[in-house]
Amino acid sequence: PEGLPIELGGPGLGDVDTPVLIVNGAADFPYVETHQDFASAVPGARLVTIPDQDHLGAVTDPLFKDVVLAFLEDYRRE
């Protein structure tokens, strides 16, 4: 659609001090083209790409649950 991808962030992303998990589908166009830039802007962000999935497919993929639970477990240990 016109106007996408929406640019997220700004200079404040560099100030984030909370653990951040970014999960995206490998076929989530156009965002798959910019998700690395977004993750790089947030200190310590973890980016996971779900293979063969689009935006909504990533959420229903069993790997999504595994990734989120692992992230939360890591966060709990900190």
All heavy atoms as a GROMACS GRO file, in nm:
protein
  589
    1PRO      N    1   0.083  -0.121   0.000
    1PRO     CA    2   0.000   0.000   0.000
    1PRO      C    3   0.086   0.126   0.000
    1PRO      O    4   0.199   0.125   0.048
    1PRO     CB    5  -0.079  -0.011   0.130
    1PRO     CG    6  -0.070  -0.153   0.170
    1PRO     CD    7   0.055  -0.207   0.108
    2GLU      N    8   0.029   0.230  -0.050
    2GLU     CA    9   0.101   0.357  -0.055
    2GLU      C   10   0.141   0.402   0.085
    2GLU      O   11   0.064   0.388   0.180
    2GLU     CB   12   0.013   0.463  -0.119
    2GLU     CG   13   0.086   0.593  -0.143
    2GLU     CD   14  -0.002   0.694  -0.214
    2GLU    OE1   15  -0.085   0.653  -0.297
    2GLU    OE2   16   0.016   0.812  -0.187
    3GLY      N   17   0.261   0.454   0.097
    3GLY     CA   18   0.308   0.503   0.226
    3GLY      C   19   0.377   0.400   0.312
    3GLY      O   20   0.420   0.430   0.423
    4LEU      N   21   0.387   0.278   0.265
    4LEU     CA   22   0.453   0.173   0.344
    4LEU      C   23   0.588   0.141   0.283
    4LEU      O   24   0.605   0.154   0.164
    4LEU     CB   25   0.367   0.047   0.349
    4LEU     CG   26   0.237   0.064   0.426
    4LEU    CD1   27   0.156  -0.064   0.418
    4LEU    CD2   28   0.260   0.102   0.570
    5PRO      N   29   0.687   0.101   0.354
    5PRO     CA   30   0.679   0.077   0.498
    5PRO      C   31   0.684   0.208   0.577
    5PRO      O   32   0.745   0.304   0.534
    5PRO     CB   33   0.803  -0.006   0.527
    5PRO     CG   34   0.902   0.035   0.423
    5PRO     CD   35   0.818   0.068   0.301
    6ILE      N   36   0.616   0.209   0.687
    6ILE     CA   37   0.619   0.324   0.776
    6ILE      C   38   0.753   0.323   0.847
    6ILE      O   39   0.797   0.219   0.898
    6ILE     CB   40   0.505   0.314   0.879
    6ILE    CG1   41   0.370   0.315   0.809
    6ILE    CG2   42   0.515   0.426   0.982
    6ILE    CD1   43   0.254   0.279   0.899
    7GLU      N   44   0.820   0.435   0.849
    7GLU     CA   45   0.947   0.442   0.921
    7GLU      C   46   0.918   0.453   1.070
    7GLU      O   47   0.846   0.542   1.114
    7GLU     CB   48   1.029   0.559   0.871
    7GLU     CG   49   1.085   0.535   0.733
    7GLU     CD   50   1.194   0.633   0.696
    7GLU    OE1   51   1.269   0.676   0.785
    7GLU    OE2   52   1.201   0.665   0.578
    8LEU      N   53   0.972   0.360   1.144
    8LEU     CA   54   0.953   0.358   1.287
    8LEU      C   55   1.075   0.416   1.356
    8LEU      O   56   1.186   0.401   1.309
    8LEU     CB   57   0.931   0.214   1.336
    8LEU     CG   58   0.814   0.141   1.275
    8LEU    CD1   59   0.814  -0.005   1.319
    8LEU    CD2   60   0.683   0.207   1.314
    9GLY      N   61   1.050   0.477   1.469
    9GLY     CA   62   1.164   0.515   1.550
    9GLY      C   63   1.193   0.661   1.555
    9GLY      O   64   1.104   0.742   1.570
   10GLY      N   65   1.317   0.691   1.543
   10GLY     CA   66   1.368   0.824   1.561
   10GLY      C   67   1.485   0.817   1.657
   10GLY      O   68   1.524   0.708   1.701
   11PRO      N   69   1.539   0.930   1.692
   11PRO     CA   70   1.657   0.929   1.778
   11PRO      C   71   1.634   0.867   1.915
   11PRO      O   72   1.727   0.819   1.978
   11PRO     CB   73   1.695   1.077   1.788
   11PRO     CG   74   1.576   1.153   1.745
   11PRO     CD   75   1.497   1.064   1.656
   12GLY      N   76   1.512   0.865   1.963
   12GLY     CA   77   1.482   0.808   2.095
   12GLY      C   78   1.503   0.659   2.104
   12GLY      O   79   1.518   0.604   2.214
   13LEU      N   80   1.507   0.590   1.991
   13LEU     CA   81   1.528   0.445   1.996
   13LEU      C   82   1.662   0.410   2.058
   13LEU      O   83   1.676   0.306   2.122
   13LEU     CB   84   1.519   0.384   1.856
   13LEU     CG   85   1.380   0.371   1.798
   13LEU    CD1   86   1.386   0.314   1.657
   13LEU    CD2   87   1.291   0.286   1.885
   14GLY      N   88   1.760   0.495   2.041
   14GLY     CA   89   1.891   0.470   2.099
   14GLY      C   90   1.893   0.480   2.250
   14GLY      O   91   1.989   0.437   2.314
   15ASP      N   92   1.785   0.533   2.308
   15ASP     CA   93   1.775   0.547   2.453
   15ASP      C   94   1.701   0.433   2.520
   15ASP      O   95   1.690   0.431   2.643
   15ASP     CB   96   1.705   0.679   2.488
   15ASP     CG   97   1.782   0.800   2.439
   15ASP    OD1   98   1.906   0.792   2.429
   15ASP    OD2   99   1.717   0.902   2.409
   16VAL      N  100   1.649   0.341   2.444
   16VAL     CA  101   1.571   0.231   2.500
   16VAL      C  102   1.663   0.145   2.586
   16VAL      O  103   1.770   0.103   2.543
   16VAL     CB  104   1.507   0.146   2.387
   16VAL    CG1  105   1.441   0.022   2.444
   16VAL    CG2  106   1.408   0.229   2.308
   17ASP      N  107   1.619   0.121   2.709
   17ASP     CA  108   1.700   0.038   2.800
   17ASP      C  109   1.623  -0.083   2.851
   17ASP      O  110   1.656  -0.142   2.952
   17ASP     CB  111   1.755   0.121   2.915
   17ASP     CG  112   1.646   0.180   3.002
   17ASP    OD1  113   1.526   0.161   2.971
   17ASP    OD2  114   1.679   0.245   3.103
   18THR      N  115   1.519  -0.119   2.779
   18THR     CA  116   1.438  -0.236   2.810
   18THR      C  117   1.463  -0.341   2.703
   18THR      O  118   1.473  -0.307   2.585
   18THR     CB  119   1.288  -0.197   2.809
   18THR    OG1  120   1.268  -0.092   2.903
   18THR    CG2  121   1.200  -0.314   2.842
   19PRO      N  122   1.474  -0.468   2.740
   19PRO     CA  123   1.493  -0.571   2.638
   19PRO      C  124   1.379  -0.569   2.535
   19PRO      O  125   1.262  -0.557   2.571
   19PRO     CB  126   1.492  -0.701   2.718
   19PRO     CG  127   1.534  -0.660   2.855
   19PRO     CD  128   1.476  -0.524   2.875
   20VAL      N  129   1.416  -0.579   2.410
   20VAL     CA  130   1.320  -0.572   2.301
   20VAL      C  131   1.339  -0.693   2.210
   20VAL      O  132   1.450  -0.723   2.168
   20VAL     CB  133   1.338  -0.442   2.219
   20VAL    CG1  134   1.248  -0.441   2.096
   20VAL    CG2  135   1.312  -0.320   2.306
   21LEU      N  136   1.229  -0.759   2.180
   21LEU     CA  137   1.227  -0.869   2.084
   21LEU      C  138   1.149  -0.824   1.963
   21LEU      O  139   1.035  -0.779   1.975
   21LEU     CB  140   1.162  -0.993   2.145
   21LEU     CG  141   1.138  -1.110   2.050
   21LEU    CD1  142   1.270  -1.167   2.000
   21LEU    CD2  143   1.055  -1.218   2.120
   22ILE      N  144   1.210  -0.835   1.847
   22ILE     CA  145   1.145  -0.802   1.721
   22ILE      C  146   1.134  -0.933   1.643
   22ILE      O  147   1.235  -0.996   1.614
   22ILE     CB  148   1.225  -0.698   1.641
   22ILE    CG1  149   1.242  -0.570   1.724
   22ILE    CG2  150   1.160  -0.670   1.506
   22ILE    CD1  151   1.346  -0.476   1.669
   23VAL      N  152   1.012  -0.972   1.613
   23VAL     CA  153   0.988  -1.096   1.537
   23VAL      C  154   0.919  -1.056   1.407
   23VAL      O  155   0.821  -0.982   1.410
   23VAL     CB  156   0.901  -1.195   1.616
   23VAL    CG1  157   0.881  -1.324   1.535
   23VAL    CG2  158   0.961  -1.225   1.752
   24ASN      N  159   0.971  -1.107   1.298
   24ASN     CA  160   0.915  -1.072   1.168
   24ASN      C  161   0.918  -1.194   1.078
   24ASN      O  162   1.006  -1.279   1.090
   24ASN     CB  163   0.996  -0.959   1.105
   24ASN     CG  164   0.924  -0.889   0.994
   24ASN    OD1  165   0.802  -0.895   0.985
   24ASN    ND2  166   0.997  -0.820   0.909
   25GLY      N  167   0.821  -1.203   0.989
   25GLY     CA  168   0.821  -1.310   0.891
   25GLY      C  169   0.916  -1.278   0.777
   25GLY      O  170   0.928  -1.162   0.736
   26ALA      N  171   0.983  -1.378   0.726
   26ALA     CA  172   1.078  -1.358   0.616
   26ALA      C  173   1.010  -1.308   0.489
   26ALA      O  174   1.075  -1.250   0.402
   26ALA     CB  175   1.152  -1.488   0.587
   27ALA      N  176   0.879  -1.329   0.478
   27ALA     CA  177   0.806  -1.283   0.360
   27ALA      C  178   0.714  -1.166   0.394
   27ALA      O  179   0.616  -1.140   0.325
   27ALA     CB  180   0.725  -1.399   0.302
   28ASP      N  181   0.744  -1.094   0.501
   28ASP     CA  182   0.663  -0.979   0.543
   28ASP      C  183   0.713  -0.854   0.472
   28ASP      O  184   0.782  -0.771   0.528
   28ASP     CB  185   0.670  -0.961   0.694
   28ASP     CG  186   0.576  -0.853   0.745
   28ASP    OD1  187   0.495  -0.802   0.665
   28ASP    OD2  188   0.585  -0.819   0.864
   29PHE      N  189   0.675  -0.844   0.344
   29PHE     CA  190   0.717  -0.729   0.265
   29PHE      C  191   0.617  -0.616   0.283
   29PHE      O  192   0.498  -0.642   0.292
   29PHE     CB  193   0.728  -0.769   0.117
   29PHE     CG  194   0.843  -0.861   0.093
   29PHE    CD1  195   0.822  -0.999   0.086
   29PHE    CD2  196   0.972  -0.813   0.082
   29PHE    CE1  197   0.928  -1.085   0.067
   29PHE    CE2  198   1.079  -0.899   0.062
   29PHE     CZ  199   1.056  -1.035   0.055
   30PRO      N  200   0.663  -0.494   0.292
   30PRO     CA  201   0.799  -0.445   0.271
   30PRO      C  202   0.884  -0.441   0.398
   30PRO      O  203   1.000  -0.404   0.394
   30PRO     CB  204   0.777  -0.303   0.218
   30PRO     CG  205   0.654  -0.258   0.288
   30PRO     CD  206   0.568  -0.383   0.300
   31TYR      N  207   0.830  -0.481   0.512
   31TYR     CA  208   0.904  -0.463   0.638
   31TYR      C  209   1.028  -0.549   0.651
   31TYR      O  210   1.121  -0.512   0.720
   31TYR     CB  211   0.810  -0.482   0.758
   31TYR     CG  212   0.711  -0.371   0.764
   31TYR    CD1  213   0.581  -0.389   0.719
   31TYR    CD2  214   0.749  -0.245   0.808
   31TYR    CE1  215   0.491  -0.284   0.720
   31TYR    CE2  216   0.661  -0.140   0.810
   31TYR     CZ  217   0.531  -0.160   0.766
   31TYR     OH  218   0.443  -0.056   0.765
   32VAL      N  219   1.029  -0.664   0.587
   32VAL     CA  220   1.147  -0.749   0.594
   32VAL      C  221   1.270  -0.676   0.537
   32VAL      O  222   1.383  -0.708   0.572
   32VAL     CB  223   1.121  -0.884   0.523
   32VAL    CG1  224   1.117  -0.869   0.373
   32VAL    CG2  225   1.224  -0.986   0.564
   33GLU      N  226   1.246  -0.575   0.456
   33GLU     CA  227   1.356  -0.499   0.398
   33GLU      C  228   1.413  -0.396   0.496
   33GLU      O  229   1.520  -0.342   0.474
   33GLU     CB  230   1.309  -0.430   0.270
   33GLU     CG  231   1.268  -0.531   0.163
   33GLU     CD  232   1.191  -0.469   0.048
   33GLU    OE1  233   1.153  -0.351   0.056
   33GLU    OE2  234   1.169  -0.541  -0.050
   34THR      N  235   1.342  -0.367   0.605
   34THR     CA  236   1.385  -0.262   0.697
   34THR      C  237   1.397  -0.309   0.842
   34THR      O  238   1.440  -0.233   0.927
   34THR     CB  239   1.287  -0.144   0.693
   34THR    OG1  240   1.157  -0.188   0.731
   34THR    CG2  241   1.282  -0.081   0.555
   35HIS      N  242   1.360  -0.434   0.871
   35HIS     CA  243   1.358  -0.475   1.012
   35HIS      C  244   1.497  -0.476   1.074
   35HIS      O  245   1.512  -0.452   1.194
   35HIS     CB  246   1.284  -0.606   1.032
   35HIS     CG  247   1.346  -0.726   0.969
   35HIS    ND1  248   1.276  -0.843   0.952
   35HIS    CD2  249   1.470  -0.752   0.918
   35HIS    CE1  250   1.353  -0.933   0.895
   35HIS    NE2  251   1.470  -0.880   0.874
   36GLN      N  252   1.600  -0.501   0.996
   36GLN     CA  253   1.736  -0.498   1.051
   36GLN      C  254   1.775  -0.357   1.093
   36GLN      O  255   1.839  -0.339   1.198
   36GLN     CB  256   1.837  -0.553   0.950
   36GLN     CG  257   1.979  -0.560   1.005
   36GLN     CD  258   1.990  -0.650   1.128
   36GLN    OE1  259   1.948  -0.765   1.126
   36GLN    NE2  260   2.045  -0.598   1.235
   37ASP      N  261   1.734  -0.258   1.016
   37ASP     CA  262   1.762  -0.118   1.053
   37ASP      C  263   1.692  -0.084   1.184
   37ASP      O  264   1.749  -0.018   1.272
   37ASP     CB  265   1.714  -0.022   0.944
   37ASP     CG  266   1.793  -0.038   0.815
   37ASP    OD1  267   1.908  -0.088   0.819
   37ASP    OD2  268   1.740   0.001   0.710
   38PHE      N  269   1.568  -0.128   1.198
   38PHE     CA  270   1.492  -0.102   1.320
   38PHE      C  271   1.560  -0.169   1.440
   38PHE      O  272   1.581  -0.107   1.543
   38PHE     CB  273   1.349  -0.153   1.302
   38PHE     CG  274   1.259  -0.130   1.420
   38PHE    CD1  275   1.248  -0.005   1.479
   38PHE    CD2  276   1.182  -0.233   1.470
   38PHE    CE1  277   1.164   0.016   1.587
   38PHE    CE2  278   1.098  -0.213   1.579
   38PHE     CZ  279   1.089  -0.088   1.637
   39ALA      N  280   1.597  -0.295   1.424
   39ALA     CA  281   1.663  -0.368   1.533
   39ALA      C  282   1.797  -0.305   1.569
   39ALA      O  283   1.833  -0.298   1.687
   39ALA     CB  284   1.680  -0.515   1.496
   40SER      N  285   1.869  -0.258   1.471
   40SER     CA  286   2.000  -0.197   1.496
   40SER      C  287   1.988  -0.065   1.571
   40SER      O  288   2.081  -0.024   1.641
   40SER     CB  289   2.074  -0.172   1.365
   40SER     OG  290   2.104  -0.294   1.302
   41ALA      N  291   1.874   0.001   1.559
   41ALA     CA  292   1.854   0.130   1.626
   41ALA      C  293   1.825   0.115   1.775
   41ALA      O  294   1.840   0.210   1.850
   41ALA     CB  295   1.740   0.206   1.557
   42VAL      N  296   1.783  -0.004   1.816
   42VAL     CA  297   1.748  -0.028   1.957
   42VAL      C  298   1.862  -0.106   2.022
   42VAL      O  299   1.890  -0.220   1.984
   42VAL     CB  300   1.616  -0.108   1.969
   42VAL    CG1  301   1.582  -0.134   2.114
   42VAL    CG2  302   1.503  -0.036   1.899
   43PRO      N  303   1.929  -0.047   2.121
   43PRO     CA  304   2.042  -0.116   2.184
   43PRO      C  305   2.001  -0.252   2.241
   43PRO      O  306   1.904  -0.262   2.316
   43PRO     CB  307   2.083  -0.021   2.296
   43PRO     CG  308   2.031   0.113   2.256
   43PRO     CD  309   1.905   0.085   2.179
   44GLY      N  310   2.072  -0.354   2.200
   44GLY     CA  311   2.048  -0.488   2.254
   44GLY      C  312   1.923  -0.557   2.203
   44GLY      O  313   1.888  -0.664   2.253
   45ALA      N  314   1.856  -0.500   2.105
   45ALA     CA  315   1.735  -0.565   2.054
   45ALA      C  316   1.770  -0.699   1.991
   45ALA      O  317   1.876  -0.717   1.933
   45ALA     CB  318   1.667  -0.476   1.950
   46ARG      N  319   1.679  -0.792   2.005
   46ARG     CA  320   1.695  -0.924   1.944
   46ARG      C  321   1.597  -0.933   1.828
   46ARG      O  322   1.477  -0.915   1.845
   46ARG     CB  323   1.665  -1.033   2.046
   46ARG     CG  324   1.691  -1.173   1.993
   46ARG     CD  325   1.657  -1.280   2.093
   46ARG     NE  326   1.726  -1.259   2.220
   46ARG     CZ  327   1.707  -1.334   2.328
   46ARG    NH1  328   1.622  -1.434   2.324
   46ARG    NH2  329   1.773  -1.309   2.440
   47LEU      N  330   1.648  -0.962   1.710
   47LEU     CA  331   1.566  -0.976   1.590
   47LEU      C  332   1.563  -1.123   1.550
   47LEU      O  333   1.667  -1.186   1.538
   47LEU     CB  334   1.624  -0.894   1.474
   47LEU     CG  335   1.561  -0.915   1.337
   47LEU    CD1  336   1.413  -0.875   1.337
   47LEU    CD2  337   1.638  -0.837   1.231
   48VAL      N  338   1.443  -1.174   1.533
   48VAL     CA  339   1.424  -1.311   1.486
   48VAL      C  340   1.334  -1.306   1.364
   48VAL      O  341   1.229  -1.241   1.366
   48VAL     CB  342   1.361  -1.401   1.595
   48VAL    CG1  343   1.336  -1.540   1.541
   48VAL    CG2  344   1.449  -1.404   1.718
   49THR      N  345   1.377  -1.374   1.258
   49THR     CA  346   1.299  -1.381   1.135
   49THR      C  347   1.244  -1.523   1.122
   49THR      O  348   1.320  -1.620   1.127
   49THR     CB  349   1.386  -1.346   1.014
   49THR    OG1  350   1.442  -1.216   1.034
   49THR    CG2  351   1.303  -1.344   0.887
   50ILE      N  352   1.113  -1.534   1.108
   50ILE     CA  353   1.047  -1.663   1.094
   50ILE      C  354   1.047  -1.698   0.944
   50ILE      O  355   0.987  -1.627   0.864
   50ILE     CB  356   0.902  -1.659   1.147
   50ILE    CG1  357   0.897  -1.607   1.291
   50ILE    CG2  358   0.837  -1.797   1.134
   50ILE    CD1  359   0.950  -1.697   1.396
   51PRO      N  360   1.114  -1.808   0.907
   51PRO     CA  361   1.122  -1.844   0.765
   51PRO      C  362   0.985  -1.873   0.704
   51PRO      O  363   0.895  -1.925   0.771
   51PRO     CB  364   1.206  -1.973   0.765
   51PRO     CG  365   1.273  -1.977   0.898
   51PRO     CD  366   1.186  -1.900   0.993
   52ASP      N  367   0.972  -1.836   0.578
   52ASP     CA  368   0.854  -1.870   0.497
   52ASP      C  369   0.723  -1.816   0.551
   52ASP      O  370   0.616  -1.871   0.521
   52ASP     CB  371   0.842  -2.023   0.481
   52ASP     CG  372   0.965  -2.086   0.421
   52ASP    OD1  373   1.021  -2.028   0.324
   52ASP    OD2  374   1.010  -2.191   0.471
   53GLN      N  375   0.727  -1.709   0.629
   53GLN     CA  376   0.603  -1.654   0.684
   53GLN      C  377   0.591  -1.506   0.650
   53GLN      O  378   0.689  -1.435   0.637
   53GLN     CB  379   0.598  -1.671   0.836
   53GLN     CG  380   0.592  -1.814   0.882
   53GLN     CD  381   0.467  -1.886   0.838
   53GLN    OE1  382   0.366  -1.827   0.799
   53GLN    NE2  383   0.473  -2.019   0.840
   54ASP      N  384   0.465  -1.461   0.639
   54ASP     CA  385   0.438  -1.320   0.620
   54ASP      C  386   0.404  -1.259   0.756
   54ASP      O  387   0.431  -1.320   0.860
   54ASP     CB  388   0.327  -1.298   0.517
   54ASP     CG  389   0.194  -1.362   0.558
   54ASP    OD1  390   0.179  -1.403   0.675
   54ASP    OD2  391   0.105  -1.369   0.472
   55HIS      N  392   0.340  -1.145   0.756
   55HIS     CA  393   0.314  -1.072   0.880
   55HIS      C  394   0.230  -1.155   0.979
   55HIS      O  395   0.270  -1.175   1.093
   55HIS     CB  396   0.242  -0.940   0.847
   55HIS     CG  397   0.227  -0.849   0.962
   55HIS    ND1  398   0.332  -0.776   1.012
   55HIS    CD2  399   0.120  -0.819   1.038
   55HIS    CE1  400   0.289  -0.704   1.114
   55HIS    NE2  401   0.162  -0.728   1.132
   56LEU      N  402   0.115  -1.199   0.936
   56LEU     CA  403   0.028  -1.276   1.026
   56LEU      C  404   0.072  -1.420   1.041
   56LEU      O  405   0.055  -1.481   1.146
   56LEU     CB  406  -0.118  -1.269   0.978
   56LEU     CG  407  -0.180  -1.130   0.985
   56LEU    CD1  408  -0.320  -1.131   0.928
   56LEU    CD2  409  -0.180  -1.077   1.127
   57GLY      N  410   0.131  -1.476   0.938
   57GLY     CA  411   0.179  -1.614   0.945
   57GLY      C  412   0.288  -1.632   1.048
   57GLY      O  413   0.300  -1.738   1.110
   58ALA      N  414   0.368  -1.529   1.070
   58ALA     CA  415   0.475  -1.538   1.170
   58ALA      C  416   0.418  -1.562   1.308
   58ALA      O  417   0.472  -1.638   1.388
   58ALA     CB  418   0.559  -1.411   1.168
   59VAL      N  419   0.306  -1.498   1.339
   59VAL     CA  420   0.246  -1.510   1.472
   59VAL      C  421   0.187  -1.648   1.496
   59VAL      O  422   0.189  -1.698   1.609
   59VAL     CB  423   0.139  -1.401   1.493
   59VAL    CG1  424   0.071  -1.413   1.628
   59VAL    CG2  425   0.201  -1.262   1.477
   60THR      N  426   0.138  -1.712   1.392
   60THR     CA  427   0.077  -1.844   1.409
   60THR      C  428   0.176  -1.958   1.392
   60THR      O  429   0.143  -2.073   1.420
   60THR     CB  430  -0.040  -1.862   1.310
   60THR    OG1  431   0.008  -1.851   1.176
   60THR    CG2  432  -0.149  -1.759   1.336
   61ASP      N  433   0.297  -1.928   1.349
   61ASP     CA  434   0.400  -2.031   1.332
   61ASP      C  435   0.445  -2.079   1.470
   61ASP      O  436   0.467  -1.999   1.560
   61ASP     CB  437   0.519  -1.971   1.257
   61ASP     CG  438   0.619  -2.076   1.213
   61ASP    OD1  439   0.688  -2.131   1.302
   61ASP    OD2  440   0.628  -2.101   1.093
   62PRO      N  441   0.461  -2.210   1.490
   62PRO     CA  442   0.506  -2.262   1.620
   62PRO      C  443   0.639  -2.205   1.667
   62PRO      O  444   0.663  -2.192   1.787
   62PRO     CB  445   0.518  -2.413   1.597
   62PRO     CG  446   0.429  -2.442   1.481
   62PRO     CD  447   0.431  -2.319   1.395
   63LEU      N  448   0.725  -2.165   1.574
   63LEU     CA  449   0.853  -2.106   1.612
   63LEU      C  450   0.834  -1.974   1.687
   63LEU      O  451   0.912  -1.940   1.775
   63LEU     CB  452   0.939  -2.084   1.487
   63LEU     CG  453   1.078  -2.027   1.507
   63LEU    CD1  454   1.161  -2.114   1.603
   63LEU    CD2  455   1.149  -2.013   1.373
   64PHE      N  456   0.728  -1.901   1.656
   64PHE     CA  457   0.700  -1.774   1.722
   64PHE      C  458   0.688  -1.795   1.873
   64PHE      O  459   0.751  -1.724   1.952
   64PHE     CB  460   0.572  -1.711   1.667
   64PHE     CG  461   0.536  -1.580   1.731
   64PHE    CD1  462   0.591  -1.462   1.685
   64PHE    CD2  463   0.447  -1.574   1.838
   64PHE    CE1  464   0.559  -1.340   1.744
   64PHE    CE2  465   0.415  -1.454   1.897
   64PHE     CZ  466   0.471  -1.336   1.850
   65LYS      N  467   0.610  -1.892   1.913
   65LYS     CA  468   0.593  -1.920   2.056
   65LYS      C  469   0.726  -1.956   2.121
   65LYS      O  470   0.759  -1.907   2.229
   65LYS     CB  471   0.493  -2.034   2.075
   65LYS     CG  472   0.474  -2.075   2.218
   65LYS     CD  473   0.379  -2.194   2.228
   65LYS     CE  474   0.376  -2.250   2.368
   65LYS     NZ  475   0.294  -2.369   2.377
   66ASP      N  476   0.803  -2.040   2.054
   66ASP     CA  477   0.933  -2.081   2.108
   66ASP      C  478   1.026  -1.962   2.127
   66ASP      O  479   1.095  -1.950   2.228
   66ASP     CB  480   1.000  -2.185   2.017
   66ASP     CG  481   0.923  -2.315   2.010
   66ASP    OD1  482   0.841  -2.343   2.100
   66ASP    OD2  483   0.945  -2.389   1.912
   67VAL      N  484   1.028  -1.873   2.028
   67VAL     CA  485   1.115  -1.756   2.032
   67VAL      C  486   1.073  -1.662   2.146
   67VAL      O  487   1.157  -1.612   2.221
   67VAL     CB  488   1.111  -1.682   1.895
   67VAL    CG1  489   1.169  -1.544   1.904
   67VAL    CG2  490   1.182  -1.765   1.790
   68VAL      N  491   0.944  -1.638   2.158
   68VAL     CA  492   0.895  -1.549   2.263
   68VAL      C  493   0.923  -1.607   2.402
   68VAL      O  494   0.970  -1.537   2.491
   68VAL     CB  495   0.745  -1.518   2.244
   68VAL    CG1  496   0.688  -1.445   2.365
   68VAL    CG2  497   0.723  -1.438   2.117
   69LEU      N  498   0.897  -1.736   2.420
   69LEU     CA  499   0.923  -1.798   2.550
   69LEU      C  500   1.071  -1.796   2.586
   69LEU      O  501   1.107  -1.769   2.700
   69LEU     CB  502   0.869  -1.941   2.552
   69LEU     CG  503   0.716  -1.954   2.553
   69LEU    CD1  504   0.674  -2.099   2.544
   69LEU    CD2  505   0.657  -1.886   2.675
   70ALA      N  506   1.157  -1.820   2.488
   70ALA     CA  507   1.302  -1.815   2.514
   70ALA      C  508   1.344  -1.673   2.551
   70ALA      O  509   1.426  -1.653   2.643
   70ALA     CB  510   1.379  -1.863   2.391
   71PHE      N  511   1.289  -1.574   2.483
   71PHE     CA  512   1.321  -1.434   2.514
   71PHE      C  513   1.277  -1.400   2.656
   71PHE      O  514   1.353  -1.340   2.732
   71PHE     CB  515   1.251  -1.342   2.413
   71PHE     CG  516   1.270  -1.197   2.441
   71PHE    CD1  517   1.388  -1.133   2.408
   71PHE    CD2  518   1.169  -1.122   2.501
   71PHE    CE1  519   1.406  -0.998   2.433
   71PHE    CE2  520   1.186  -0.988   2.527
   71PHE     CZ  521   1.305  -0.926   2.493
   72LEU      N  522   1.156  -1.438   2.691
   72LEU     CA  523   1.107  -1.409   2.826
   72LEU      C  524   1.189  -1.482   2.933
   72LEU      O  525   1.215  -1.426   3.039
   72LEU     CB  526   0.959  -1.447   2.837
   72LEU     CG  527   0.865  -1.361   2.753
   72LEU    CD1  528   0.723  -1.417   2.759
   72LEU    CD2  529   0.868  -1.215   2.798
   73GLU      N  530   1.229  -1.602   2.904
   73GLU     CA  531   1.313  -1.677   2.999
   73GLU      C  532   1.448  -1.607   3.017
   73GLU      O  533   1.497  -1.593   3.129
   73GLU     CB  534   1.333  -1.820   2.951
   73GLU     CG  535   1.409  -1.906   3.049
   73GLU     CD  536   1.341  -1.925   3.183
   73GLU    OE1  537   1.217  -1.923   3.189
   73GLU    OE2  538   1.412  -1.941   3.284
   74ASP      N  539   1.507  -1.562   2.908
   74ASP     CA  540   1.633  -1.488   2.916
   74ASP      C  541   1.615  -1.359   2.996
   74ASP      O  542   1.699  -1.322   3.076
   74ASP     CB  543   1.688  -1.456   2.778
   74ASP     CG  544   1.739  -1.578   2.704
   74ASP    OD1  545   1.755  -1.684   2.767
   74ASP    OD2  546   1.763  -1.566   2.582
   75TYR      N  547   1.505  -1.289   2.972
   75TYR     CA  548   1.477  -1.164   3.042
   75TYR      C  549   1.458  -1.188   3.191
   75TYR      O  550   1.502  -1.111   3.274
   75TYR     CB  551   1.353  -1.099   2.979
   75TYR     CG  552   1.314  -0.969   3.042
   75TYR    CD1  553   1.398  -0.857   3.038
   75TYR    CD2  554   1.191  -0.955   3.106
   75TYR    CE1  555   1.362  -0.738   3.095
   75TYR    CE2  556   1.154  -0.834   3.163
   75TYR     CZ  557   1.240  -0.727   3.157
   75TYR     OH  558   1.204  -0.608   3.214
   76ARG      N  559   1.392  -1.298   3.223
   76ARG     CA  560   1.368  -1.332   3.363
   76ARG      C  561   1.498  -1.355   3.439
   76ARG      O  562   1.509  -1.324   3.557
   76ARG     CB  563   1.280  -1.458   3.369
   76ARG     CG  564   1.226  -1.487   3.504
   76ARG     CD  565   1.136  -1.606   3.498
   76ARG     NE  566   1.199  -1.704   3.584
   76ARG     CZ  567   1.179  -1.831   3.582
   76ARG    NH1  568   1.098  -1.882   3.493
   76ARG    NH2  569   1.238  -1.911   3.664
   77ARG      N  570   1.599  -1.409   3.371
   77ARG     CA  571   1.728  -1.437   3.434
   77ARG      C  572   1.809  -1.312   3.461
   77ARG      O  573   1.899  -1.313   3.542
   77ARG     CB  574   1.810  -1.531   3.346
   77ARG     CG  575   1.759  -1.671   3.350
   77ARG     CD  576   1.853  -1.763   3.273
   77ARG     NE  577   1.770  -1.857   3.201
   77ARG     CZ  578   1.792  -1.902   3.080
   77ARG    NH1  579   1.898  -1.862   3.015
   77ARG    NH2  580   1.712  -1.986   3.024
   78GLU      N  581   1.781  -1.204   3.388
   78GLU     CA  582   1.861  -1.082   3.402
   78GLU      C  583   1.831  -1.008   3.530
   78GLU      O  584   1.739  -1.014   3.594
   78GLU     CB  585   1.837  -0.989   3.283
   78GLU     CG  586   1.894  -1.046   3.157
   78GLU     CD  587   1.870  -0.954   3.037
   78GLU    OE1  588   1.824  -0.841   3.053
   78GLU    OE2  589   1.899  -0.999   2.927
   0.00000   0.00000   0.00000
